[in-house]
Amino acid sequence: MTPFFRRIRRKLANDNKFLMYSRYAIGEILLVVVGILIALQINNWNENRKVQAELFDIYSQIIFELDNDITELSLNLEYYDNFKPIYDKVISDSRTISLLDDGLSRIMARYVQTNLNKSGTDRLKSISAKDSLSLNLIEAYDLMENVHILPIEKLINDEKQVLVNIFRDNYSWYPEWIGKRITKDNSSEELQYYFVNSQEYRHFVVSSYQQVYNNYVPALRIVIPELKKIRTDLQMKIYK
């Protein structure tokens, strides 16, 4: 009996078929694993490409919106820069009738309301792939909407509306004031006297100055260059 088992053992040891089949099976398993890994890699690459394409599309939209916002904010800054000398004369109580030609009666009449273009930024918030530039952009718009720009504009506009309501309810020259451009040569004496001498008007202008030149204009001088830099960085990302 023992010689019989010895013969079987020698036959298996000398037979390469078992080893060949084992190697073949392992090779097949490796091929399947490698194929799965390659498929996963291709799928990840395709997904990343789609995400990148969507991100660049959002960047392109944001660049267009940034152009509009930068233009609007720059016009607001230019407006208040132009009117600062008149504000200063009112605050120092050195008003003259000639200042009516320069807009003395209108320095608080402008309704300033920036319409931030946020569609692209809102799209950016909705995707998971965000780099540091995207996060800076989102933060910049959140601050403009909630801290630096829109809230201050609301304060400026609210105070302006209070003053306009006072004009409407208390002064006979109100229709004249809203109906034409006021100059020293085309306005009534009552209107001229008010804007040149009224301490009520001066107090409103002083209060407005605090919001405009201590808060709003400094914010614009920071925000506008920041938005321009973000725009440049976005373009470099798209076209690099």
Rosetta silent file (secondary structure, phi, psi, omega in degrees, C-alpha in Angstrom):
SEQUENCE: MTPFFRRIRRKLANDNKFLMYSRYAIGEILLVVVGILIALQINNWNENRKVQAELFDIYSQIIFELDNDITELSLNLEYYDNFKPIYDKVISDSRTISLLDDGLSRIMARYVQTNLNKSGTDRLKSISAKDSLSLNLIEAYDLMENVHILPIEKLINDEKQVLVNIFRDNYSWYPEWIGKRITKDNSSEELQYYFVNSQEYRHFVVSSYQQVYNNYVPALRIVIPELKKIRTDLQMKIYK
SCORE:     score description
SCORE:     0.000 S_00000001
   1 L     0.000  -41.706 -179.555    0.000    0.000    0.000 S_00000001
   2 H   -61.263  -45.331  177.154    2.790    2.389    0.879 S_00000001
   3 H   -56.947  -31.669  179.922    4.490    2.033   -2.522 S_00000001
   4 H   -63.373  -46.817  179.098    1.167    2.971   -4.128 S_00000001
   5 H   -67.022  -33.569  177.740    0.972    6.335   -2.307 S_00000001
   6 H   -64.823  -37.823  178.321    4.622    6.981   -3.029 S_00000001
   7 H   -64.456  -41.753  178.640    3.962    6.570   -6.744 S_00000001
   8 H   -62.314  -42.072 -179.371    1.057    9.077   -6.621 S_00000001
   9 H   -64.110  -41.741  179.298    3.205   11.622   -4.796 S_00000001
  10 H   -65.990  -35.841  179.817    6.001   11.297   -7.327 S_00000001
  11 H   -65.332  -43.727  178.797    3.534   11.692  -10.197 S_00000001
  12 H   -65.275  -37.899 -179.658    2.099   14.912   -8.781 S_00000001
  13 H   -66.531  -34.251 -178.258    5.558   16.258   -8.092 S_00000001
  14 H   -87.596  -10.974 -175.997    6.630   15.577  -11.628 S_00000001
  15 L   -92.107  121.795 -177.190    3.425   16.811  -13.233 S_00000001
  16 L   -88.253   -2.442 -175.976    3.499   20.604  -14.136 S_00000001
  17 H   -63.714  -40.811 -179.702   -0.185   20.833  -14.980 S_00000001
  18 H   -60.981  -45.507  179.394   -1.231   21.787  -11.441 S_00000001
  19 H   -64.511  -39.341 -179.602    1.350   24.584  -11.313 S_00000001
  20 H   -63.837  -46.394  179.044    0.422   25.735  -14.794 S_00000001
  21 H   -63.716  -36.854  178.867   -3.260   25.934  -13.938 S_00000001
  22 H   -63.733  -44.325  178.737   -2.481   27.756  -10.695 S_00000001
  23 H   -64.068  -40.472  178.773   -0.410   30.353  -12.547 S_00000001
  24 H   -61.783  -44.700 -179.102   -3.109   30.766  -15.173 S_00000001
  25 H   -63.699  -43.521  178.710   -5.795   31.284  -12.512 S_00000001
  26 H   -63.014  -41.239  178.314   -3.675   33.855  -10.658 S_00000001
  27 H   -61.299  -41.825  177.889   -2.972   35.646  -13.943 S_00000001
  28 H   -62.097  -42.616  179.138   -6.654   35.794  -14.759 S_00000001
  29 H   -62.949  -43.216  178.912   -7.429   37.230  -11.329 S_00000001
  30 H   -62.719  -40.633  178.368   -4.702   39.849  -11.732 S_00000001
  31 H   -61.722  -41.288  178.744   -6.029   40.838  -15.149 S_00000001
  32 H   -63.889  -45.038 -179.706   -9.514   41.291  -13.729 S_00000001
  33 H   -61.999  -46.357  179.292   -8.182   43.380  -10.820 S_00000001
  34 H   -61.803  -41.165  178.491   -6.064   45.542  -13.126 S_00000001
  35 H   -61.483  -42.355  178.648   -9.037   45.993  -15.480 S_00000001
  36 H   -63.585  -44.242  179.886  -11.238   47.109  -12.603 S_00000001
  37 H   -62.318  -41.560  178.547   -8.571   49.546  -11.384 S_00000001
  38 H   -64.567  -42.017  178.863   -8.135   50.992  -14.879 S_00000001
  39 H   -62.379  -42.073  177.974  -11.906   51.365  -15.278 S_00000001
  40 H   -63.640  -41.159  179.835  -12.133   53.139  -11.930 S_00000001
  41 H   -64.222  -42.521  178.205   -9.250   55.430  -12.893 S_00000001
  42 H   -64.463  -41.048  178.974  -10.876   56.297  -16.222 S_00000001
  43 H   -63.421  -42.769  177.889  -14.194   56.938  -14.486 S_00000001
  44 H   -63.705  -40.605  179.566  -12.497   59.209  -11.929 S_00000001
  45 H   -63.101  -42.693  178.520  -10.678   61.028  -14.716 S_00000001
  46 H   -64.237  -41.097  179.202  -13.940   61.574  -16.605 S_00000001
  47 H   -65.264  -42.550  178.455  -15.676   62.816  -13.460 S_00000001
  48 H   -63.494  -38.243  178.825  -12.811   65.188  -12.691 S_00000001
  49 H   -64.993  -39.728  177.801  -12.907   66.454  -16.268 S_00000001
  50 H   -65.053  -44.006  178.991  -16.643   67.125  -15.987 S_00000001
  51 H   -62.080  -42.871  179.817  -16.175   68.922  -12.669 S_00000001
  52 H   -64.260  -41.171  179.118  -13.331   70.996  -14.121 S_00000001
  53 H   -64.280  -41.926  177.883  -15.401   71.884  -17.185 S_00000001
  54 H   -64.320  -41.169 -179.696  -18.320   72.943  -14.983 S_00000001
  55 H   -62.328  -43.146  179.203  -15.969   74.956  -12.783 S_00000001
  56 H   -66.363  -35.486  176.620  -14.509   76.792  -15.793 S_00000001
  57 H   -64.515  -41.139  177.149  -18.023   77.490  -17.083 S_00000001
  58 H   -64.884  -42.607  178.455  -18.915   78.991  -13.700 S_00000001
  59 H   -58.706  -42.047  179.766  -15.687   81.015  -13.723 S_00000001
  60 H   -62.478  -42.158  177.461  -16.572   82.436  -17.137 S_00000001
  61 H   -64.072  -41.996 -178.645  -20.000   83.484  -15.877 S_00000001
  62 H   -65.408  -38.292  178.431  -18.490   85.042  -12.756 S_00000001
  63 H   -59.288  -44.516  177.516  -15.985   87.054  -14.809 S_00000001
  64 H   -60.902  -43.563 -179.482  -18.885   88.566  -16.767 S_00000001
  65 H   -69.368  -36.409  176.704  -20.751   89.333  -13.540 S_00000001
  66 H   -61.279  -40.164  178.463  -17.635   90.769  -11.910 S_00000001
  67 H   -56.873  -44.720 -179.937  -17.286   93.205  -14.806 S_00000001
  68 H   -66.319  -43.300 -178.065  -20.796   94.516  -14.129 S_00000001
  69 H   -67.939  -41.775  178.346  -20.314   94.728  -10.374 S_00000001
  70 H   -61.553  -42.188  178.960  -16.926   96.431  -10.641 S_00000001
  71 H   -62.081  -46.794 -177.898  -18.401   98.988  -13.045 S_00000001
  72 H   -65.597  -44.310  179.419  -21.373   99.733  -10.794 S_00000001
  73 H   -65.729  -37.023  178.814  -19.306  100.008   -7.631 S_00000001
  74 H   -65.617  -37.607  176.672  -16.758  102.212   -9.428 S_00000001
  75 H   -65.238  -38.543  176.648  -19.539  104.578  -10.529 S_00000001
  76 H   -62.569  -43.967  178.970  -20.736  104.823   -6.919 S_00000001
  77 H   -63.488  -43.131  178.797  -17.209  105.638   -5.777 S_00000001
  78 H   -61.739  -40.949  179.862  -16.811  108.245   -8.512 S_00000001
  79 H   -59.139  -49.767 -176.444  -20.130  109.855   -7.551 S_00000001
  80 H   -74.073  -28.902  172.856  -19.176  110.304   -3.915 S_00000001
  81 H   -63.209  -40.188 -179.348  -15.637  111.417   -4.753 S_00000001
  82 H   -67.115  -33.179 -175.721  -17.128  114.171   -6.904 S_00000001
  83 H   -92.068   -4.415 -177.399  -19.493  115.336   -4.171 S_00000001
  84 H   -61.023  -41.114  177.980  -17.045  115.284   -1.262 S_00000001
  85 H   -57.743  -34.647  178.976  -16.000  118.960   -1.670 S_00000001
  86 H   -72.850  -42.676  173.921  -19.664  119.972   -1.321 S_00000001
  87 H   -53.633  -45.658 -177.357  -20.119  117.717    1.703 S_00000001
  88 H   -61.802  -39.843  179.992  -17.049  119.370    3.239 S_00000001
  89 H   -68.654  -36.316  176.934  -18.431  122.862    2.703 S_00000001
  90 H   -66.603  -43.834 -179.115  -21.742  121.938    4.279 S_00000001
  91 H   -63.650  -40.222  178.430  -20.014  120.377    7.277 S_00000001
  92 L   -79.742   -1.063 -179.921  -17.792  123.434    7.748 S_00000001
  93 L    57.928   43.368  177.500  -20.910  125.611    7.312 S_00000001
  94 L  -117.222   43.822 -178.889  -19.343  127.554    4.481 S_00000001
  95 L   -75.561  146.030  173.279  -22.234  127.206    2.046 S_00000001
  96 L  -133.460  163.405 -179.168  -22.889  129.770   -0.666 S_00000001
  97 H   -64.777  -26.961  179.689  -25.671  130.121   -3.190 S_00000001
  98 H   -64.845  -24.123  179.561  -23.215  129.256   -5.968 S_00000001
  99 H   -65.954  -18.365  175.848  -22.983  125.708   -4.585 S_00000001
 100 H   -60.590  -34.088  178.893  -26.514  125.125   -5.857 S_00000001
 101 H   -67.226  -24.319 -178.182  -25.007  124.990   -9.354 S_00000001
 102 H   -95.310    2.662  176.416  -22.708  122.181   -8.160 S_00000001
 103 L   101.869   21.920 -179.961  -25.503  120.092   -6.685 S_00000001
 104 H   -51.280  -42.390 -175.987  -25.782  121.370   -3.117 S_00000001
 105 H   -78.461   -6.139 -173.108  -29.467  120.440   -2.949 S_00000001
 106 H  -115.256    2.306 -172.055  -28.859  116.944   -4.393 S_00000001
 107 L   -64.855  -22.596  176.800  -25.957  115.508   -2.427 S_00000001
 108 L  -109.741    9.444 -174.213  -28.318  113.314   -0.411 S_00000001
 109 L   -86.753  -18.864 -175.299  -30.902  112.791   -3.143 S_00000001
 110 L   -75.364  130.486  175.868  -29.241  109.893   -4.946 S_00000001
 111 L   -91.525  109.245 -175.703  -30.628  106.457   -4.186 S_00000001
 112 L  -101.689  119.246  179.548  -27.619  104.145   -4.153 S_00000001
 113 L  -148.688  104.716  179.468  -28.349  100.442   -4.466 S_00000001
 114 L   -77.360  127.296  176.722  -25.832   98.056   -5.955 S_00000001
 115 L   -95.008   88.571 -178.398  -27.408   95.070   -7.682 S_00000001
 116 L   -62.678  132.271  177.091  -24.806   92.426   -7.011 S_00000001
 117 L   -89.351  104.043 -170.712  -24.639   89.779   -9.734 S_00000001
 118 L  -115.907    7.142 -176.606  -24.492   86.585   -7.698 S_00000001
 119 H   -60.845  -45.381  179.829  -25.757   83.847  -10.018 S_00000001
 120 H   -66.365  -40.931  178.839  -22.273   82.524  -10.752 S_00000001
 121 H   -64.992  -38.584  177.164  -21.199   82.741   -7.117 S_00000001
 122 H   -65.094  -38.244  175.033  -24.346   80.884   -6.049 S_00000001
 123 H   -62.441  -39.751 -179.262  -23.532   78.150   -8.596 S_00000001
 124 H   -63.206  -37.167  178.726  -20.043   77.981   -7.152 S_00000001
 125 H   -63.800  -28.293 -172.096  -21.459   77.442   -3.673 S_00000001
 126 H   -82.305  -12.001 -178.772  -23.463   74.447   -4.894 S_00000001
 127 L  -103.019  155.801 -175.199  -20.505   72.371   -6.111 S_00000001
 128 L   -84.186  -26.150 -177.221  -18.089   70.472   -3.911 S_00000001
 129 L   -81.313   99.261 -179.814  -14.894   71.273   -5.840 S_00000001
 130 L  -128.287  124.911  174.415  -13.734   74.587   -4.373 S_00000001
 131 L   -95.163 -177.851 -177.027  -10.176   75.900   -4.405 S_00000001
 132 H   -63.135  -34.809  178.436   -8.847   78.816   -2.348 S_00000001
 133 H   -64.295  -43.173  178.217   -9.758   81.292   -5.092 S_00000001
 134 H   -60.936  -43.479 -179.524  -13.361   80.086   -5.098 S_00000001
 135 H   -65.139  -38.634  176.940  -13.548   80.405   -1.320 S_00000001
 136 H   -62.944  -41.342  179.846  -12.119   83.948   -1.470 S_00000001
 137 H   -64.376  -46.790  179.302  -14.719   84.908   -4.056 S_00000001
 138 H   -59.535  -43.431  179.727  -17.589   83.459   -2.021 S_00000001
 139 H   -64.145  -41.358 -179.436  -16.349   85.264    1.086 S_00000001
 140 H   -60.221  -43.785 -179.567  -15.997   88.570   -0.789 S_00000001
 141 H   -71.654  -35.245  176.376  -19.607   88.440   -1.996 S_00000001
 142 H   -63.097  -41.660  179.135  -20.908   87.361    1.406 S_00000001
 143 H   -67.804  -39.797  177.680  -19.163   90.340    3.016 S_00000001
 144 H   -63.212  -40.241 -176.682  -20.468   92.748    0.377 S_00000001
 145 H   -74.004  -33.301 -169.653  -23.997   91.455    0.834 S_00000001
 146 H  -114.424  -13.235 -174.732  -24.032   91.311    4.614 S_00000001
 147 H  -132.508  -63.933 -163.237  -21.394   93.721    5.951 S_00000001
 148 H   -84.270  -34.938 -168.939  -19.468   96.154    3.763 S_00000001
 149 L  -114.453  -70.431 -172.723  -21.691   97.318    0.897 S_00000001
 150 H   -61.276  -42.422  178.090  -25.415   96.562    0.850 S_00000001
 151 H   -62.541  -37.784  178.883  -26.106   97.169    4.573 S_00000001
 152 H   -70.223  -39.003  176.005  -24.359  100.553    4.431 S_00000001
 153 H   -59.079  -38.947  178.874  -26.222  101.466    1.247 S_00000001
 154 H   -63.449  -42.435  177.922  -29.472  100.712    3.064 S_00000001
 155 H   -61.753  -43.247  178.353  -28.517  103.061    5.908 S_00000001
 156 H   -61.177  -45.931 -177.943  -27.645  105.798    3.402 S_00000001
 157 H   -68.717  -37.497  178.842  -30.916  105.301    1.536 S_00000001
 158 H   -62.811  -42.715 -179.745  -33.032  105.164    4.693 S_00000001
 159 H   -67.917  -38.977  176.499  -31.633  108.479    5.891 S_00000001
 160 H   -59.700  -42.148 -178.349  -32.130  110.010    2.462 S_00000001
 161 H   -66.493  -37.192  176.108  -35.765  108.900    2.489 S_00000001
 162 H   -59.914  -45.025 -179.498  -36.349  110.474    5.909 S_00000001
 163 H   -65.189  -43.743  179.285  -35.015  113.785    4.589 S_00000001
 164 H   -61.631  -38.206  177.701  -37.089  113.622    1.413 S_00000001
 165 H   -64.978  -35.984  175.676  -40.208  112.971    3.506 S_00000001
 166 H   -64.183  -44.551  176.616  -39.417  116.064    5.561 S_00000001
 167 H   -56.953  -47.814 -175.946  -39.135  118.108    2.361 S_00000001
 168 H   -63.118  -40.535 -171.506  -42.442  116.719    1.116 S_00000001
 169 H   -89.141  -14.573 -170.055  -44.372  117.271    4.321 S_00000001
 170 H  -128.387   -9.391 -172.801  -42.994  120.634    5.455 S_00000001
 171 L  -129.629  132.846 -176.676  -41.775  122.792    2.586 S_00000001
 172 L   -70.437  -19.962 -179.244  -43.703  124.489   -0.202 S_00000001
 173 L   -83.285    2.607 -177.450  -40.720  124.324   -2.547 S_00000001
 174 H   -55.938  -47.142  178.061  -40.786  120.499   -2.599 S_00000001
 175 H   -59.169  -36.565  177.521  -42.487  120.264   -6.054 S_00000001
 176 H   -64.626  -41.769 -176.828  -39.889  122.675   -7.393 S_00000001
 177 H   -65.707  -40.310 -178.750  -37.075  120.589   -5.908 S_00000001
 178 H   -84.826  -11.873 -171.468  -38.221  117.296   -7.417 S_00000001
 179 H   -95.535  -10.609 -176.380  -39.257  118.790  -10.743 S_00000001
 180 L  -160.773  167.962  173.663  -36.032  120.245  -12.119 S_00000001
 181 L   -74.440  126.726 -174.878  -32.293  120.632  -11.731 S_00000001
 182 L   -89.480  125.832  172.031  -31.750  123.273   -9.081 S_00000001
 183 L  -130.538  174.083 -179.344  -29.329  126.130   -9.734 S_00000001
 184 L   -69.581  -20.398 -176.092  -28.940  129.579   -8.214 S_00000001
 185 L   -97.534  -10.685 -176.485  -30.635  131.145  -11.246 S_00000001
 186 L  -124.092   21.035 -176.115  -33.695  128.931  -11.598 S_00000001
 187 L  -125.422  156.391 -177.999  -34.791  128.387   -7.988 S_00000001
 188 L   -74.211  161.374  179.702  -36.976  130.255   -5.536 S_00000001
 189 H   -65.059  -37.550  179.770  -35.623  132.306   -2.658 S_00000001
 190 H   -62.236  -43.104  179.116  -37.249  129.994   -0.119 S_00000001
 191 H   -66.354  -45.332 -179.894  -35.482  126.977   -1.582 S_00000001
 192 H   -59.267  -43.690 -177.365  -32.178  128.797   -1.827 S_00000001
 193 H   -62.493  -42.259 -177.704  -32.374  129.980    1.748 S_00000001
 194 H   -60.721  -53.119 -173.425  -33.042  126.487    3.063 S_00000001
 195 H   -73.086  -23.711  179.087  -30.112  124.781    1.400 S_00000001
 196 H   -87.634  -27.052 -171.711  -27.685  127.612    2.054 S_00000001
 197 H  -122.779  -19.006 -171.614  -28.669  128.311    5.677 S_00000001
 198 L   -67.154  125.949  173.812  -30.692  125.465    7.184 S_00000001
 199 H   -75.243  -26.587  175.293  -29.071  123.729   10.141 S_00000001
 200 H   -59.279  -48.048  179.790  -31.579  120.928    9.717 S_00000001
 201 H   -64.682  -42.060 -179.994  -30.124  120.154    6.296 S_00000001
 202 H   -60.237  -41.806 -179.706  -26.586  120.497    7.612 S_00000001
 203 H   -63.456  -39.586  177.297  -27.260  117.985   10.395 S_00000001
 204 H   -65.555  -39.841 -179.957  -28.569  115.453    7.900 S_00000001
 205 H   -66.454  -40.345  177.718  -25.535  115.976    5.679 S_00000001
 206 H   -61.161  -44.411  178.929  -23.159  115.520    8.630 S_00000001
 207 H   -63.659  -42.298  178.388  -24.901  112.265    9.532 S_00000001
 208 H   -63.749  -37.760  179.288  -24.769  111.110    5.919 S_00000001
 209 H   -56.563  -40.906 -178.856  -21.076  111.969    5.767 S_00000001
 210 H   -58.914  -45.578 -179.573  -20.381  109.497    8.561 S_00000001
 211 H   -71.569  -41.784 -173.067  -21.930  106.633    6.616 S_00000001
 212 H   -74.283  -53.938 -168.745  -20.636  107.633    3.191 S_00000001
 213 H   -96.335  -17.098  175.823  -17.054  108.749    3.810 S_00000001
 214 H   -96.181  -20.770 -177.048  -16.180  106.916    7.010 S_00000001
 215 H  -122.069  -57.946 -170.141  -17.745  103.585    6.053 S_00000001
 216 H   -70.291  -52.641 -178.042  -18.994  103.222    2.477 S_00000001
 217 H   -62.008  -44.491  175.400  -16.246  104.903    0.441 S_00000001
 218 H   -59.111  -37.234  177.412  -13.401  103.185    2.377 S_00000001
 219 H   -64.073  -41.886  178.387  -15.147   99.848    1.798 S_00000001
 220 H   -61.680  -39.174 -178.415  -15.390  100.580   -1.932 S_00000001
 221 H   -67.615  -22.392  176.068  -11.683  101.409   -2.084 S_00000001
 222 H   -89.168  -44.870 -172.851  -10.918   97.974   -0.640 S_00000001
 223 H   -68.276  -44.863 -174.860  -13.580   95.922   -2.431 S_00000001
 224 H   -59.824  -50.768  176.765  -13.064   97.182   -5.991 S_00000001
 225 H   -62.130  -34.597  178.795   -9.324   96.281   -6.226 S_00000001
 226 H   -63.332  -43.734  178.760  -10.063   92.959   -4.526 S_00000001
 227 H   -66.189  -37.430  177.636  -12.713   92.098   -7.119 S_00000001
 228 H   -63.360  -40.426  178.861  -10.371   93.133   -9.937 S_00000001
 229 H   -66.479  -43.193  178.267   -7.665   90.823   -8.593 S_00000001
 230 H   -59.907  -41.737  179.377  -10.112   87.928   -8.289 S_00000001
 231 H   -60.653  -45.635  178.694  -11.214   88.540  -11.874 S_00000001
 232 H   -61.317  -43.009 -179.851   -7.607   88.430  -13.093 S_00000001
 233 H   -64.907  -37.240  178.343   -6.918   85.229  -11.142 S_00000001
 234 H   -65.272  -42.554  178.577  -10.035   83.589  -12.588 S_00000001
 235 H   -61.937  -40.845  179.812   -8.932   84.430  -16.128 S_00000001
 236 H   -64.201  -36.510  177.872   -5.492   82.976  -15.471 S_00000001
 237 H   -66.213  -38.365 -177.319   -7.075   79.736  -14.249 S_00000001
 238 H   -72.553  -41.410 -170.075   -9.239   79.417  -17.346 S_00000001
 239 H  -105.049    8.130 -179.524   -6.583   80.234  -19.933 S_00000001
 240 L   -70.988    0.000    0.000   -3.415   78.853  -18.331 S_00000001
